[in-house]
Amino acid sequence: MNVISDFLVFATVWVVIALHSEVDCKEKCYYINLLSSNWTDDRPRFVVNMTFSSQNGIASITTINDPVASPVARLLIVQQSPNESKRIVYNMTTKLCAIKGMIDAVPLFKPVKDNMLKQSNYTFSCPLKKGVYVMNNMRINPKNPLLSVLYQAKGTFTVMGALLEELPNTQMHPLSTYNIEGKILKKPCGRLE
């Protein structure tokens, strides 16, 4: 009888620990909650139409009516938490044809770039050729480590970017700018993936 009661106590403790561990070990996923977004373009030469879905997807159609001899990309990611100063997570300005190598050098950004290229006909070429470039409903995988880096329970992030044209006098002419503000939500992995 003592062996049976010891076994029941052991089994009960084991079940409680297993259930507790399962709750603590469930994988977390990170989802983007877009708070605001806006963009500009240099119409009629460079036309950008963006849409944002309720599933946190971004789609765009970019029409380039004149080739861009020297395109330059700019990207700034800033994080802000209540009662703290802004923190720059990433800041880059480079020729469009060099951006792929720079993004590939940052392991957190490479999956986002690869995902974007799979779902679009966008190019990182110099010069940027005349044409229509389409990005389908792009989403970032909720298991992407970049989202876990940007996650702060009460914080927000802002992504500011631009595609510029470098003019012969080294001035920059904006072809398109964008500003996206959001929050990262941490939830158990599930159907939204």
Buried (B, 14 or more C-beta within 10 A) or exposed (E): EEEEEEEEEEEEEEEEEEEEEEEEEEEEBBBBEBEEBEBBBBEEBBBBEBEBEEEBBBBBEBBBEEEBEBBBBBBBBBBBEEEEEEEEBBEBBBBBBBBBEBBEEEEBBBBBBEBBBEBBEBBBEBEBEEEEBBBBEBBBBBBBEBBBBBBBEEBBBBBBBBBBBBEEEEEBEBBBBBBBBBBBBBEEEEEEE
